[in-house]
């Protein structure tokens, strides 16, 4: 039996505006949208709470955090996937592109081992069994400073729901870690390296970039085309780097580190993603450009929760306040990411769209998520 539900007397976050009204869900779709504060018989009175599209997350390390909650701890994967899925649902995220690293360094003190193919298979198997609450796609983070990138990319094909492939270049001294001192703090804290081991790690990465970087970039571009995935850049810093990104056909720039790079992205029609934690904290933990500065210049299009799922809705509301336009703020986590990756069935409250919908209220400056629907079914 097809289920019907009406969320009435709500502040609807519509494309370009907010207004008091009601949304009707029939089965998995939005069937009707109306204005006014009346509550029809059988409808749910939202008492002015916001009702918006479900959030769309393009870049999150949250699954990796559940798989490895501590260094050298490999948590049971099915349990970790379910916990990750449930956590995202509880924060209003109804579509996620789960970030997984491809490209490993099997040797050395600071080594990275392969894991993406196996984890992706487990995730997709759970999806096929309808065990997950929300919609999952893959985001392959292609590490060009690695030994095994091409072999790992070859383990995937167009059946794997790879929606995004991002070019990741963590060569020390540029992009995210132009400041080697910042990199030293990060790596030593994460991996427990001493001074000699850190110096060895830096040398190893530079050698790998010199040996493999250009080939790995070109093979990653080919792989994205083979998957039918959107190609993304990561940590663009200079106009020249953005020009290279544009030449590769990159459509999304994750976390450009300077105002100049963000402006260059817009000049090349590349959408800019910034981290929600950056906005909430008032700056980048790596010392790079502040998301608020890009919001002020109009060079911020999409937010990512990055490493704090609950930050996504909170930061979108904060942007709405900065811009004086709540609909515009919410669009950075709904319509804008949907369009950037070619999802035309979700991301807005419109007739015929998937009924991925959330209800939330403002509580002391933070959002309180009350209800979450994925394909018309309540999941949180």
HELIX and SHEET records of a PDB file:
HELIX    1   1 UNK A   62  UNK A   67  1                                   6    
HELIX    2   2 UNK A   77  UNK A   90  1                                  14    
HELIX    3   3 UNK A  116  UNK A  128  1                                  13    
HELIX    4   4 UNK A  149  UNK A  153  1                                   5    
HELIX    5   5 UNK A  175  UNK A  177  5                                   3    
HELIX    6   6 UNK A  180  UNK A  191  1                                  12    
HELIX    7   7 UNK A  195  UNK A  227  1                                  33    
HELIX    8   8 UNK A  239  UNK A  248  1                                  10    
HELIX    9   9 UNK A  259  UNK A  267  1                                   9    
HELIX   10  10 UNK A  276  UNK A  281  1                                   6    
HELIX   11  11 UNK A  291  UNK A  297  1                                   7    
HELIX   12  12 UNK A  311  UNK A  323  1                                  13    
HELIX   13  13 UNK A  326  UNK A  331  1                                   6    
HELIX   14  14 UNK A  335  UNK A  340  1                                   6    
SHEET    1   A 4 UNK A  29  UNK A  35  0                                        
SHEET    2   A 4 UNK A  17  UNK A  26 -1                                        
SHEET    3   A 4 UNK A   4  UNK A  14 -1                                        
SHEET    4   A 4 UNK A  44  UNK A  45  1                                        
SHEET    1   B 7 UNK A  29  UNK A  35  0                                        
SHEET    2   B 7 UNK A  17  UNK A  26 -1                                        
SHEET    3   B 7 UNK A   4  UNK A  14 -1                                        
SHEET    4   B 7 UNK A  50  UNK A  53  1                                        
SHEET    5   B 7 UNK A 357  UNK A 363 -1                                        
SHEET    6   B 7 UNK A 366  UNK A 374 -1                                        
SHEET    7   B 7 UNK A 377  UNK A 378 -1                                        
SHEET    1   C 8 UNK A  55  UNK A  60  0                                        
SHEET    2   C 8 UNK A  93  UNK A 102  1                                        
SHEET    3   C 8 UNK A 135  UNK A 143  1                                        
SHEET    4   C 8 UNK A 162  UNK A 168  1                                        
SHEET    5   C 8 UNK A 230  UNK A 234  1                                        
SHEET    6   C 8 UNK A 252  UNK A 254  1                                        
SHEET    7   C 8 UNK A 271  UNK A 275  1                                        
SHEET    8   C 8 UNK A 302  UNK A 304  1                                        
END                                                                             
